[in-house]
């Protein structure tokens, strides 16, 4: 499977694509202003205090900015510029902030739409300027695709090892390696990690469900009865939050339609690996990758939504893989709306089911942790490969040094975004050195 992108990834959108991005940014900013949904999972737990009037709009905006800025400028923008594909950190995190920042309801969609216009009109200009520089750091950043795609495939192995121990982790690792080698040999045009990830995630879920079933049988044999507390305050909170979200079901259906249409246009990828796959035109493989990620986020999104009264801008993110596979935007809009309706209506039921499956809940925690671990290593390694491509040893010194300096300073830029941000800063510095006649660019 080729992991090389065409040089000069384009961010030149059609009119329909531009209008879709602008309209969706306006809508998500409005929904954020209403405290109905935010994209940042870390911000969602703070929304309950805002909804119940215990904190101010400005304080909540400050939290959202603090938790999102590093991802927007350190990960979202570099990934979009290097792949030519938009991503949720660039599209949805800023509208979280702008929607919450807007003091008036009518101003929120205006600010959100303005951000959408910046994305669709401004990025292409920045992209063209960067590619014309003597040191083309954006093309160099495409080196990140190989480590991200291949190391990301290992996240089920890490999750299984953390939850079920070294024996099961070893079995999963050998099985995934065999499947990757087999896929590369038999289906060279297919993403090599697709089948391995599918088997790994199914293995993790199977082990978790089997453990929960065994535990329930043991409890029944021991005469342990499940106690339901009628006056449980958490149950009351969950019920009130679910009811609040259901009241705005039509608005959520419009949101689901918009996100699904954006994914269907193939100018948007839901994750790091997905962005590179979309850029290569491998839409079915991208759908597989984002579908597997869903299992790591359903419990988190469901529980935080029920606890805070604010849903996720992308819901359970099922609309991503569905959108990639839709044949046209009209069908994508209908299916996206129905998927979001089903998710919102099923929230209470999902919360009750998760309450009875503690090992499955734990699996989602381990999946998210494993995804983070694999991507951190892949992005760091890929960033150093990009540094070498654009500046050789000096490039590695600059980019690696900036990353280490960020660590030593207590991570003013979040760890996941620090290395791509360092590539961009390093690329700008190398261009300055070239103009001062102190550096000769590496031959491509």
C-alpha positions as CSV (number, residue, x, y, z in Angstrom):
1,X,0.0,0.0,0.0
2,X,1.4,3.4,-0.9
3,X,1.7,5.8,1.9
4,X,2.9,8.8,-0.2
5,X,0.6,11.7,-0.8
6,X,0.8,13.8,-3.9
7,X,3.0,16.8,-3.4
8,X,1.2,20.0,-2.6
9,X,-2.0,18.8,-1.0
10,X,-4.8,21.1,-2.2
11,X,-7.2,23.0,0.0
12,X,-9.1,24.4,-3.0
13,X,-12.8,23.8,-2.3
14,X,-15.8,23.9,-4.6
15,X,-18.6,26.4,-3.9
16,X,-20.8,23.7,-2.4
17,X,-18.0,22.5,-0.1
18,X,-17.3,26.1,1.0
19,X,-21.0,26.8,1.8
20,X,-21.3,23.5,3.7
21,X,-18.3,24.3,5.9
22,X,-19.5,27.8,6.6
23,X,-23.0,26.7,7.4
24,X,-21.9,23.9,9.6
25,X,-19.5,26.2,11.5
26,X,-22.4,28.6,12.0
27,X,-24.6,25.8,13.3
28,X,-22.1,24.3,15.7
29,X,-21.2,27.7,17.1
30,X,-25.0,28.3,17.8
31,X,-25.3,24.9,19.4
32,X,-22.3,25.6,21.6
33,X,-23.8,29.0,22.6
34,X,-26.9,27.2,23.7
35,X,-24.7,24.8,25.7
36,X,-26.4,21.8,23.9
37,X,-23.2,20.3,22.6
38,X,-19.4,20.8,22.4
39,X,-16.7,18.9,20.5
40,X,-14.0,18.9,23.2
41,X,-14.6,16.0,25.6
42,X,-12.6,17.8,28.2
43,X,-14.9,20.8,28.2
44,X,-18.2,18.9,28.4
45,X,-18.0,18.1,32.2
46,X,-17.8,21.9,32.8
47,X,-21.0,22.6,31.0
48,X,-23.3,21.5,33.8
49,X,-22.2,24.3,36.0
50,X,-22.8,26.8,33.2
51,X,-26.2,25.3,32.3
52,X,-27.3,25.5,36.0
53,X,-25.9,29.0,36.4
54,X,-23.1,28.3,38.8
55,X,-20.4,29.7,36.5
56,X,-20.3,32.5,33.9
57,X,-20.1,32.4,30.1
58,X,-16.7,34.1,30.1
59,X,-15.3,31.6,32.6
60,X,-16.5,28.6,30.5
61,X,-15.1,30.3,27.4
62,X,-11.7,30.5,29.1
63,X,-11.8,26.8,30.0
64,X,-12.8,25.9,26.4
65,X,-10.0,28.1,25.0
66,X,-7.4,26.7,27.4
67,X,-8.3,23.1,26.6
68,X,-8.6,23.6,22.8
69,X,-6.1,26.2,21.6
70,X,-3.1,23.8,21.5
71,X,-5.1,21.2,19.4
72,X,-6.3,23.9,17.0
73,X,-3.0,25.5,16.1
74,X,-0.6,22.6,16.9
75,X,-2.6,19.7,15.4
76,X,-5.6,20.8,13.5
77,X,-4.0,23.4,11.2
78,X,-0.8,21.4,10.5
79,X,-2.7,18.3,9.7
80,X,-5.1,20.1,7.3
81,X,-2.2,21.9,5.6
82,X,-0.2,18.7,5.1
83,X,-3.0,16.5,4.0
84,X,-5.4,18.9,2.2
85,X,-8.2,17.4,4.3
86,X,-10.1,19.3,7.1
87,X,-10.4,17.8,10.6
88,X,-12.5,18.3,13.7
89,X,-9.8,20.1,15.7
90,X,-9.7,22.8,13.0
91,X,-13.4,22.9,12.3
92,X,-15.2,22.2,15.5
93,X,-12.9,23.3,18.4
94,X,-12.9,27.0,17.4
95,X,-16.7,27.0,17.1
96,X,-16.9,25.6,20.6
97,X,-15.0,28.6,21.8
98,X,-16.7,31.2,19.5
99,X,-20.2,30.0,20.3
100,X,-19.5,30.1,24.1
101,X,-17.8,33.5,23.7
102,X,-20.8,35.2,21.9
103,X,-22.8,37.2,24.4
104,X,-25.9,37.1,22.2
105,X,-27.6,34.1,20.5
106,X,-27.7,35.8,17.1
107,X,-24.0,36.6,17.2
108,X,-22.9,33.0,17.7
109,X,-23.7,31.7,14.1
110,X,-22.1,34.9,12.6
111,X,-18.9,34.2,14.5
112,X,-19.0,30.5,13.6
113,X,-19.7,31.2,9.9
114,X,-16.8,33.7,9.9
115,X,-14.5,31.0,11.1
116,X,-15.8,28.7,8.4
117,X,-14.9,31.3,5.9
118,X,-11.4,31.7,7.3
119,X,-11.0,27.9,7.0
120,X,-12.2,27.5,3.4
121,X,-10.7,30.8,2.0
122,X,-7.7,31.4,4.2
123,X,-6.1,28.0,4.4
124,X,-5.6,27.6,0.6
125,X,-3.7,30.9,0.5
126,X,-1.4,29.9,3.4
127,X,-1.0,26.5,1.7
128,X,0.1,28.0,-1.6
129,X,2.6,30.4,0.1
130,X,4.1,27.6,2.2
131,X,4.6,25.3,-0.8
132,X,6.4,28.1,-2.6
133,X,9.0,28.5,0.1
134,X,12.6,27.3,-0.4
135,X,12.0,24.8,2.5
136,X,8.6,23.3,1.9
137,X,7.8,22.1,5.4
138,X,4.2,21.1,4.4
139,X,5.3,18.6,1.9
140,X,7.8,17.3,4.4
141,X,5.0,16.8,6.9
142,X,3.5,14.2,4.6
143,X,6.3,12.0,6.0
144,X,4.0,11.6,9.0
145,X,1.5,9.5,7.2
146,X,3.5,6.2,7.3
147,X,4.1,6.1,11.1
148,X,0.6,7.3,11.9
149,X,-1.1,4.7,9.7
150,X,1.0,1.8,10.8
151,X,1.5,2.5,14.5
152,X,-2.1,3.4,14.9
153,X,-3.0,-0.1,13.9
154,X,-1.5,-1.3,17.2
155,X,-4.0,0.4,19.5
156,X,-6.2,-2.7,20.1
157,X,-3.1,-4.7,21.1
158,X,-2.2,-2.0,23.7
159,X,-5.7,-1.9,25.0
160,X,-5.9,-5.7,25.4
161,X,-2.6,-5.8,27.2
162,X,-3.6,-3.1,29.6
163,X,-6.9,-4.6,30.5
164,X,-6.3,-8.4,30.2
165,X,-2.6,-8.8,30.7
166,X,0.5,-9.8,28.8
167,X,-0.7,-13.2,27.7
168,X,-3.7,-11.9,25.8
169,X,-1.7,-8.9,24.7
170,X,1.0,-11.2,23.2
171,X,-1.6,-13.3,21.4
172,X,-3.2,-10.1,20.0
173,X,0.2,-8.7,18.9
174,X,1.2,-11.9,17.0
175,X,-2.3,-12.1,15.4
176,X,-2.2,-8.5,14.3
177,X,1.3,-8.8,12.9
178,X,0.3,-11.9,10.9
179,X,-2.8,-10.1,9.6
180,X,-0.8,-7.0,8.5
181,X,1.8,-9.1,6.7
182,X,-1.0,-11.2,5.0
183,X,-2.9,-8.1,4.0
184,X,0.2,-6.5,2.5
185,X,0.9,-9.7,0.5
186,X,-2.6,-10.6,-0.7
187,X,-4.3,-7.2,-0.9
188,X,-1.6,-4.6,-1.6
189,X,-4.1,-1.9,-2.4
190,X,-5.9,-2.2,0.9
191,X,-4.8,-0.3,4.1
192,X,-2.6,-2.9,5.7
193,X,-3.9,-2.3,9.2
194,X,-7.6,-2.4,8.5
195,X,-8.2,-6.2,9.0
196,X,-5.8,-6.3,12.0
197,X,-7.6,-3.5,13.7
198,X,-11.0,-5.1,13.1
199,X,-9.9,-8.4,14.6
200,X,-8.1,-6.6,17.5
201,X,-11.2,-4.5,18.5
202,X,-13.5,-7.5,18.2
203,X,-11.1,-9.5,20.4
204,X,-11.1,-6.8,23.0
205,X,-14.9,-6.4,23.0
206,X,-15.3,-10.2,23.1
207,X,-13.0,-10.5,26.1
208,X,-14.7,-7.7,28.0
209,X,-18.3,-9.1,27.4
210,X,-17.2,-12.6,28.4
211,X,-15.7,-11.2,31.6
212,X,-18.9,-9.3,32.4
213,X,-21.1,-12.3,31.6
214,X,-19.0,-14.5,33.9
215,X,-19.2,-11.9,36.7
216,X,-23.0,-11.7,36.4
217,X,-23.3,-15.5,36.5
218,X,-21.1,-15.5,39.6
219,X,-23.1,-12.8,41.3
220,X,-26.4,-14.6,40.6
221,X,-25.0,-17.9,41.9
222,X,-23.9,-16.1,45.1
223,X,-27.4,-14.6,45.5
224,X,-26.2,-11.0,44.9
225,X,-29.2,-9.0,43.8
226,X,-29.0,-5.8,41.7
227,X,-30.3,-2.9,43.7
228,X,-32.0,0.0,42.0
229,X,-32.2,3.2,44.1
230,X,-35.3,5.2,43.1
231,X,-34.0,8.4,44.7
232,X,-30.4,8.1,43.3
233,X,-29.4,11.8,42.5
234,X,-27.2,10.7,39.6
235,X,-30.1,8.8,38.0
236,X,-32.3,12.0,38.4
237,X,-29.5,14.1,36.8
238,X,-29.1,11.6,33.9
239,X,-32.8,11.6,33.3
240,X,-33.0,15.4,33.3
241,X,-30.1,15.7,30.9
242,X,-31.5,13.2,28.5
243,X,-34.9,15.0,28.6
244,X,-33.2,18.3,27.9
245,X,-31.4,16.9,24.8
246,X,-34.5,15.3,23.5
247,X,-36.3,18.6,23.5
248,X,-33.9,19.9,20.9
249,X,-34.1,16.7,18.8
250,X,-34.8,18.6,15.5
251,X,-31.7,20.8,15.9
252,X,-29.6,17.7,16.6
253,X,-31.0,16.0,13.5
254,X,-29.9,19.1,11.4
255,X,-26.4,18.9,13.0
256,X,-26.2,15.1,12.2
257,X,-27.1,15.8,8.6
258,X,-24.5,18.6,8.3
259,X,-21.6,16.5,9.8
260,X,-22.5,13.5,7.7
261,X,-22.6,15.6,4.5
262,X,-19.2,17.2,5.3
263,X,-17.8,13.6,5.7
264,X,-19.5,12.5,2.4
265,X,-17.7,15.3,0.5
266,X,-14.4,13.7,1.3
267,X,-12.8,17.0,2.4
268,X,-12.9,16.0,6.0
269,X,-11.3,13.3,8.1
270,X,-12.4,12.5,11.7
271,X,-8.9,11.6,12.9
272,X,-5.1,11.7,12.2
273,X,-5.0,8.4,10.4
274,X,-8.3,9.0,8.7
275,X,-7.1,12.3,7.2
276,X,-4.2,10.6,5.4
277,X,-6.5,7.8,4.2
278,X,-9.1,10.4,2.9
279,X,-6.3,12.3,1.2
280,X,-5.3,9.0,-0.6
281,X,-8.9,8.4,-1.7
282,X,-9.1,5.2,0.5
283,X,-12.6,6.0,1.8
284,X,-13.6,2.5,2.8
285,X,-10.4,2.1,4.9
286,X,-11.0,5.5,6.5
287,X,-14.5,4.4,7.4
288,X,-13.1,1.3,9.0
289,X,-10.6,3.3,11.1
290,X,-13.2,5.7,12.4
291,X,-15.7,3.0,13.0
292,X,-13.3,1.2,15.3
293,X,-12.6,4.4,17.2
294,X,-16.3,4.7,18.0
295,X,-16.0,1.9,20.5
296,X,-13.6,3.9,22.5
297,X,-15.8,7.0,22.7
298,X,-19.4,5.8,23.1
299,X,-19.1,5.3,26.8
300,X,-17.3,8.6,27.4
301,X,-19.6,10.7,25.2
302,X,-22.8,9.0,26.6
303,X,-21.8,9.4,30.3
304,X,-20.5,13.0,30.0
305,X,-23.6,13.9,28.0
306,X,-25.9,12.4,30.6
307,X,-24.0,14.0,33.5
308,X,-23.6,17.5,31.9
309,X,-26.7,17.9,29.7
310,X,-24.4,18.7,26.7
311,X,-23.9,16.3,23.8
312,X,-21.0,15.9,21.4
313,X,-20.9,18.0,18.2
314,X,-20.2,14.8,16.3
315,X,-22.3,12.6,18.5
316,X,-20.8,9.2,18.9
317,X,-18.8,10.0,15.7
318,X,-20.7,7.2,13.8
319,X,-21.7,9.8,11.2
320,X,-18.0,10.0,10.1
321,X,-17.7,6.5,8.7
322,X,-21.3,6.5,7.4
323,X,-20.7,9.8,5.6
324,X,-17.5,8.6,3.9
325,X,-19.4,5.7,2.3
326,X,-22.6,7.6,1.2
327,X,-23.0,7.9,-2.6
328,X,-24.3,11.4,-2.5
329,X,-24.8,14.3,-0.1
330,X,-28.6,14.1,-0.1
331,X,-28.6,10.5,1.2
332,X,-25.9,11.5,3.7
333,X,-28.1,14.3,5.1
334,X,-31.0,11.9,5.6
335,X,-29.0,9.1,7.2
336,X,-27.0,11.6,9.3
337,X,-30.2,13.1,10.7
338,X,-31.6,9.7,11.5
339,X,-28.4,8.5,13.2
340,X,-28.3,11.5,15.4
341,X,-32.0,11.1,16.3
342,X,-31.4,7.5,17.2
343,X,-28.3,8.4,19.3
344,X,-30.1,11.2,21.3
345,X,-33.2,9.1,21.9
346,X,-31.1,6.1,23.0
347,X,-28.9,8.0,25.5
348,X,-30.8,6.9,28.6
349,X,-30.9,3.3,27.5
350,X,-27.1,3.3,26.6
351,X,-26.4,4.7,30.1
352,X,-28.3,1.9,31.7
353,X,-26.6,-0.8,29.6
354,X,-23.1,0.6,30.3
355,X,-24.0,0.5,34.0
356,X,-24.4,-3.3,33.7
357,X,-21.2,-3.8,31.7
358,X,-18.2,-2.5,33.8
359,X,-15.6,-4.3,31.7
360,X,-16.9,-2.9,28.5
361,X,-16.7,0.6,30.0
362,X,-13.2,-0.2,31.1
363,X,-12.4,-1.3,27.5
364,X,-13.4,2.1,26.2
365,X,-11.0,3.8,28.6
366,X,-8.2,1.5,27.6
367,X,-9.0,2.0,23.9
368,X,-8.8,5.8,24.2
369,X,-5.6,5.6,26.2
370,X,-4.1,3.2,23.7
371,X,-5.1,5.5,20.8
372,X,-3.5,8.4,22.5
373,X,-0.3,6.4,23.2
374,X,0.1,5.1,19.6
375,X,-0.6,8.5,18.1
376,X,1.8,10.3,20.4
377,X,4.6,8.1,19.3
378,X,3.6,8.1,15.7
379,X,3.2,11.9,15.5
380,X,6.6,12.4,17.2
381,X,8.4,9.9,15.0
382,X,6.6,11.3,11.9
383,X,7.5,14.8,12.8
384,X,11.2,13.9,13.2
385,X,11.0,12.2,9.8
386,X,9.5,15.5,8.4
387,X,12.3,17.4,10.1
388,X,14.9,15.2,8.5
389,X,13.2,15.6,5.1
390,X,13.3,19.4,5.2
391,X,16.5,20.0,7.0
392,X,18.5,16.9,7.7
393,X,20.4,16.9,11.0
394,X,19.7,20.6,11.5
395,X,16.0,20.0,11.0
396,X,16.0,17.2,13.6
397,X,18.0,19.4,16.0
398,X,15.5,22.3,15.7
399,X,12.3,20.2,15.7
400,X,13.4,17.8,18.4
401,X,14.8,20.7,20.4
402,X,11.5,22.6,20.3
403,X,9.6,19.4,21.4
404,X,12.0,18.8,24.3
405,X,11.9,22.5,25.3
406,X,8.1,22.2,25.4
407,X,8.3,19.2,27.7
408,X,10.8,21.0,29.9
409,X,8.6,24.1,30.2
410,X,5.6,22.0,31.4
411,X,3.9,21.6,28.0
412,X,2.5,25.0,27.2
413,X,1.5,23.2,23.9
414,X,-0.3,19.9,24.5
415,X,1.9,16.9,23.9
416,X,-0.1,15.5,21.0
417,X,0.2,18.8,19.1
418,X,3.8,19.8,20.2
419,X,5.7,17.9,17.5
420,X,3.6,19.1,14.4
421,X,3.8,22.6,15.8
422,X,7.5,22.3,16.1
423,X,7.8,21.2,12.4
424,X,6.0,24.4,11.3
425,X,8.1,26.6,13.6
426,X,11.2,24.7,12.5
427,X,10.3,25.1,8.9
428,X,9.8,28.8,9.2
429,X,13.2,29.1,11.0
430,X,15.0,27.1,8.3
431,X,13.5,29.4,5.7
432,X,14.9,32.4,7.6
433,X,18.3,30.7,7.8
434,X,18.1,30.1,4.0
435,X,17.4,33.8,3.4
436,X,20.3,34.7,5.6
437,X,22.5,32.4,3.5
438,X,23.1,30.2,6.5
439,X,21.3,27.0,5.3
440,X,21.0,25.1,2.1
441,X,17.7,23.1,1.7
442,X,17.9,19.3,1.5
443,X,17.4,18.0,-2.0
444,X,14.0,16.4,-2.4
